[in-house]
Amino acid sequence: MVNPEEELQDLAANDVMSLIIDVHTIMMLTAPDMTGMQEAKLRLLGILEIHESQSMTELCNQMFISKPYMTRLVDTMVSEGSVERHPDVKDRRVINISMTDEGKKYLCSMLKDLRNRMKSFLSEFSPSDLETISNASSQIHTTFSKNPRIKNQGTWVFYTEQNLKEE
């Protein structure tokens, strides 16, 4: 017999997985022109915004991509000026990646574009539905933040702080 706590964990896991799929579907609807490389750049810059500097291995593990693909992605982003490589001070065999000011501008621009696309998608909902979406999202963020393994929602904080500076 399954205990009630395990049953709740199963239910919550199913709901979170369903939410992830729904969000992915919404992203595909709102940004059908986004390429895999653009999405990978956005994810990489989001990680670097939170962690400042990460090794290639750490980035591969966090993004679930292979080292050869990560090398190609970083090479492209170095040539674009959005990230830079630095040898690790403790182990010269390790290469750390950090975001440049150009990368911060690119990240902010991409987030602003995606937010505007999301606003357009959300314009199809009633005010009552928008309130439900907003309240549910807020409750999910608040609940997830209770887990000590969850880092701050740095990328969105970064975006809103950048926009406040521009105004």
C-alpha positions in Angstrom: 0.0 0.0 0.0 1.3 3.5 -0.9 1.5 5.9 1.9 -0.4 9.3 1.6 2.9 11.3 1.4 4.2 9.2 -1.4 0.9 9.5 -3.2 1.0 13.3 -2.9 4.6 13.2 -4.2 3.4 11.2 -7.3 0.6 13.6 -7.9 2.8 16.7 -7.6 5.5 15.1 -9.8 2.9 14.4 -12.5 1.5 17.9 -12.2 5.0 19.6 -12.4 5.9 17.4 -15.5 2.6 18.4 -17.1 3.3 22.1 -16.4 6.8 21.8 -17.9 5.2 20.3 -21.1 2.6 23.1 -21.1 5.2 25.8 -20.8 7.3 24.2 -23.5 4.3 24.1 -25.8 3.5 27.8 -25.1 7.2 28.7 -25.8 6.9 26.8 -29.2 3.7 28.7 -30.0 5.1 32.1 -28.9 8.6 31.8 -30.4 8.3 29.3 -33.3 11.3 31.0 -35.0 13.7 30.4 -32.0 16.4 28.0 -33.1 17.9 25.3 -30.9 21.2 27.3 -30.8 19.3 30.5 -29.7 17.6 28.5 -26.9 20.9 27.0 -25.8 22.5 30.5 -25.7 19.6 31.8 -23.6 19.9 28.8 -21.2 23.7 29.2 -21.0 23.5 32.9 -20.3 20.8 32.3 -17.7 23.0 29.9 -15.8 26.0 32.2 -16.0 23.9 35.1 -14.7 23.0 33.1 -11.6 26.5 31.5 -11.1 28.7 34.1 -12.7 31.4 31.6 -13.8 31.1 27.8 -14.5 33.4 25.2 -15.8 32.6 23.6 -19.1 31.8 20.3 -17.3 29.4 22.0 -14.9 27.6 23.7 -17.8 27.3 20.4 -19.7 25.8 18.8 -16.6 23.3 21.6 -15.9 22.2 21.9 -19.6 22.1 18.2 -20.3 24.3 18.5 -23.4 27.5 16.9 -24.6 30.9 18.4 -24.2 31.4 18.6 -28.0 28.1 20.5 -28.4 29.0 22.8 -25.4 32.4 23.5 -27.0 30.7 24.5 -30.3 28.2 26.6 -28.4 30.9 28.4 -26.3 33.1 28.9 -29.4 30.2 30.6 -31.2 29.4 32.8 -28.1 33.0 33.7 -27.6 33.2 34.9 -31.3 30.0 36.9 -30.7 31.5 38.4 -27.6 28.8 37.2 -25.2 31.0 34.9 -23.1 34.7 34.5 -22.4 36.9 31.7 -21.3 39.2 31.9 -18.2 41.6 29.3 -16.8 40.6 28.1 -13.4 42.9 29.6 -10.7 43.1 26.3 -8.8 43.4 23.9 -11.7 44.8 25.2 -15.0 43.3 22.2 -16.9 39.8 23.5 -16.1 38.3 26.2 -18.3 35.7 28.5 -16.8 33.1 30.4 -18.8 31.7 33.8 -17.8 29.3 36.2 -19.3 30.5 39.5 -20.8 28.6 42.8 -20.8 27.6 42.1 -24.4 26.2 38.8 -23.1 24.2 40.6 -20.5 22.7 42.9 -23.2 21.9 39.9 -25.4 20.2 38.1 -22.5 18.2 41.1 -21.6 17.1 41.6 -25.2 16.1 37.9 -25.6 14.1 38.0 -22.3 12.4 41.2 -23.3 11.4 39.7 -26.6 10.2 36.5 -25.1 8.2 38.4 -22.4 6.5 40.5 -25.2 5.6 37.4 -27.1 4.2 35.9 -23.9 2.1 39.0 -23.3 0.7 38.6 -26.8 -0.2 35.0 -26.1 -1.7 35.9 -22.7 -3.9 38.6 -24.4 -6.2 35.8 -25.5 -7.2 35.2 -21.8 -9.9 36.9 -19.7 -8.8 39.1 -16.8 -10.1 36.4 -14.4 -7.9 33.8 -16.2 -4.9 36.1 -16.1 -5.4 36.6 -12.4 -5.5 32.8 -11.9 -2.3 32.3 -13.9 -0.5 35.1 -12.0 -1.6 33.8 -8.6 -0.8 30.1 -9.4 2.6 31.1 -10.8 3.3 33.2 -7.7 2.3 30.3 -5.4 4.5 27.8 -7.4 7.5 30.2 -7.1 7.0 30.7 -3.4 6.6 27.0 -2.7 9.6 26.0 -4.8 11.8 28.6 -3.1 11.3 26.7 0.2 13.6 24.0 -1.2 17.2 24.9 -0.2 18.5 23.4 -3.5 16.6 26.0 -5.5 18.8 29.0 -6.2 17.3 32.4 -6.7 15.4 33.1 -9.9 18.4 35.1 -11.0 17.7 35.5 -14.7 14.4 37.1 -14.3 15.6 39.3 -11.4 18.5 40.3 -13.7 16.1 41.2 -16.5 13.8 43.3 -14.3 16.7 45.1 -12.7 18.2 45.9 -16.1 14.9 47.3 -17.3 14.5 49.4 -14.2 17.9 51.0 -14.8 16.9 51.9 -18.4 13.7 53.7 -17.3 
